[in-house]
Amino acid sequence: MVRLRKRALLPAWLRRAVLGWFDARYISRADHRQDIKDALWEVQTLGREVTTLRAEVDRLRAQVAKATPEQAQVRRWDDAHRLAQETAA
């Protein structure tokens, strides 16, 4: 890319105003690179968190699959449900 640049004498206040306008309007390359690095770091952190949460969900699912209610408890629930149905009828 070829840049054509001409120099001209400008008053200092005008040069500051123009440079301030450009600085306010455009982001520098260093700031842009830092923003990209920050976004990448955030994505990687979220990926690690999702992996951890998936492992925890799998662990909890396995724990729930192992847990079966006792037969006495199941009979009490069935009796309570039957009584509730009879009472409602």
C-alpha positions as CSV (number, residue, x, y, z in Angstrom):
1,M,0.0,0.0,0.0
2,V,1.4,3.3,-1.0
3,R,0.8,6.3,1.1
4,L,0.9,9.7,-0.4
5,R,1.6,12.4,2.1
6,K,2.2,16.0,1.7
7,R,3.4,18.3,4.4
8,A,1.9,21.7,5.0
9,L,2.4,24.3,7.6
10,L,-0.6,24.3,10.0
11,P,-1.2,26.1,13.1
12,A,-0.6,23.9,16.2
13,W,-4.2,24.3,17.4
14,L,-5.5,23.1,14.1
15,R,-3.2,20.1,14.0
16,R,-4.2,19.2,17.6
17,A,-7.9,19.5,16.6
18,V,-7.5,17.3,13.5
19,L,-5.4,14.7,15.3
20,G,-7.8,14.7,18.2
21,W,-10.7,14.1,15.8
22,F,-8.9,11.2,14.2
23,D,-7.9,9.7,17.5
24,A,-11.5,9.9,18.8
25,R,-12.9,8.4,15.6
26,Y,-10.5,5.6,14.9
27,I,-9.0,2.9,17.1
28,S,-5.3,2.3,17.0
29,R,-3.8,-1.0,15.8
30,A,-2.4,-1.7,19.3
31,D,-5.8,-1.2,20.9
32,H,-7.4,-3.4,18.2
33,R,-4.9,-6.2,18.8
34,Q,-5.5,-6.0,22.5
35,D,-9.3,-6.2,22.0
36,I,-8.8,-9.3,19.9
37,K,-6.5,-10.9,22.5
38,D,-9.1,-10.1,25.2
39,A,-11.9,-11.6,23.2
40,L,-9.9,-14.7,22.5
41,W,-9.0,-15.1,26.2
42,E,-12.7,-14.7,27.1
43,V,-13.7,-17.3,24.5
44,Q,-11.1,-19.7,25.9
45,T,-12.2,-19.1,29.5
46,L,-15.9,-19.7,28.6
47,G,-14.9,-22.9,26.8
48,R,-13.1,-24.2,29.9
49,E,-16.1,-23.3,32.0
50,V,-18.5,-25.1,29.6
51,T,-16.2,-28.2,29.7
52,T,-16.3,-28.1,33.5
53,L,-20.0,-27.7,33.7
54,R,-20.6,-30.6,31.2
55,A,-18.4,-32.8,33.4
56,E,-20.4,-31.9,36.4
57,V,-23.7,-32.5,34.7
58,D,-22.5,-36.0,33.6
59,R,-21.4,-36.7,37.1
60,L,-24.8,-35.7,38.5
61,R,-26.6,-37.7,35.9
62,A,-24.6,-40.8,36.8
63,Q,-25.3,-40.1,40.5
64,V,-29.0,-39.9,39.8
65,A,-29.0,-43.0,37.7
66,K,-27.5,-45.0,40.6
67,A,-29.9,-43.7,43.2
68,T,-33.1,-45.8,43.2
69,P,-35.7,-45.3,45.9
70,E,-36.3,-48.0,48.5
71,Q,-39.2,-50.4,48.0
72,A,-40.8,-49.3,51.3
73,Q,-40.7,-45.6,50.2
74,V,-42.2,-46.5,46.8
75,R,-45.1,-48.4,48.6
76,R,-45.7,-45.4,50.8
77,W,-45.8,-43.1,47.8
78,D,-48.2,-45.5,46.0
79,D,-50.5,-45.6,49.1
80,A,-50.4,-41.8,49.4
81,H,-51.3,-41.4,45.7
82,R,-54.1,-44.0,46.0
83,L,-55.5,-42.3,49.0
84,A,-55.4,-38.9,47.3
85,Q,-57.2,-40.3,44.3
86,E,-59.9,-41.9,46.5
87,T,-60.3,-38.7,48.5
88,A,-60.6,-36.6,45.3
89,A,-63.2,-39.0,43.9
